[in-house]
């Protein structure tokens, strides 16, 4: 079940909230929220909900053992057990096939059988959440939760279980036990959810459809039997089609993922939970370093706090710092998918970050405008590495962008098709910036001193959620194209 579906928006969500608000106490609301969260997760994968429950059970048990252990050695033992369970689970379900395939390629034979293992939705997200919980208990940053059901609720909250943000236990610890649902939070949450829904259904899906037309669908790229056909298709694309197609993909991946974070944060507010922001307009950054402070912030801070700093961070000299960055960005790439192109994507950013830190930092800080163009260009090519999981196709795309496939620069058909989406492209670009937020802020300021401005602001504030939900609903009617890029992670 995806957030941007009719069954979720007009059946699951209203019924779950109706039951939720009918309850009077936090305890009964937690029970309702847990039941609906497990139903939500089990909707598409009824068996894999057991993995979620068992991993939560193990992490709860290990956290309790850490809390009651009297020696540091015992605490480390139970922490190591928790890490082994979490990483072992994600390693098996997500990487066992990739490991076998890579080893076969290394030795040049099919010695290792490649298992067919289905990936549980959201395992990368809830695994990291449970890991942060156990590690924070070990560090004494948070107390051990005595109730297993609260740990399970924390891991399975349907708002963010399958697509983030990655929530730290300390951020919601108090709200699991005591929370008030304020009218202002309800209003803000509803607006945030409706904006995210429209962003996903109208803008992200639209960008995805254009990108698939100009490039290749993800289903086609992932089908090994279509490799030769896919290469031939890419080689026949004009350079303009490839450049514009990747530009639309660049917009899609931000609009798609940030929309899900918007909806998660909005639903959290409506339920009394306050999740931290996950995106802060990353495409307006002036450097790659700044970009990663704005993009998928819950993942970036996870790797900073639980990998980079424990490895020594920048405290053990420059060579060690570079090695630590290498490990972090190799793992960041691998987290996004069991394929070497994701590792390449992660290491691509590792190189850029090292160059910025030790060579370009002062220049980029001084020349912000150049830095923004540099950022857009580097991230643009990073998404090329990200999208194409097959290296032969990736190579064909990069060559085709510079007409090295003997392909034309442009064709009448591609130009005509692209021209029809110019205004849509501009709207999507604006949606990637804080322009709307800035206009709203100006209008709010004016509403405090001007009655007409106040009427306009209040009217927009009331009407916007309704109009956005209606627009999203109209877009989703009869539209079978409703992918979510981060489900594979």
Helices and strands as residue ranges (DSSP letters): H 6-7, I 8-12, H 13-22, H 26-42, H 49-68, H 72-90, I 91-95, H 96-107, H 123-138, H 148-156, H 169-177, H 183-198, I 199-204, H 205-214, H 218-221, G 224-226, H 227-235, H 239-271, G 282-284, H 288-294, H 297-303, I 304-308, H 318-336, H 340-355, I 356-360, H 361-366, H 368-387, H 391-401, H 412-419, H 422-431, H 435-447, H 451-476, G 485-488
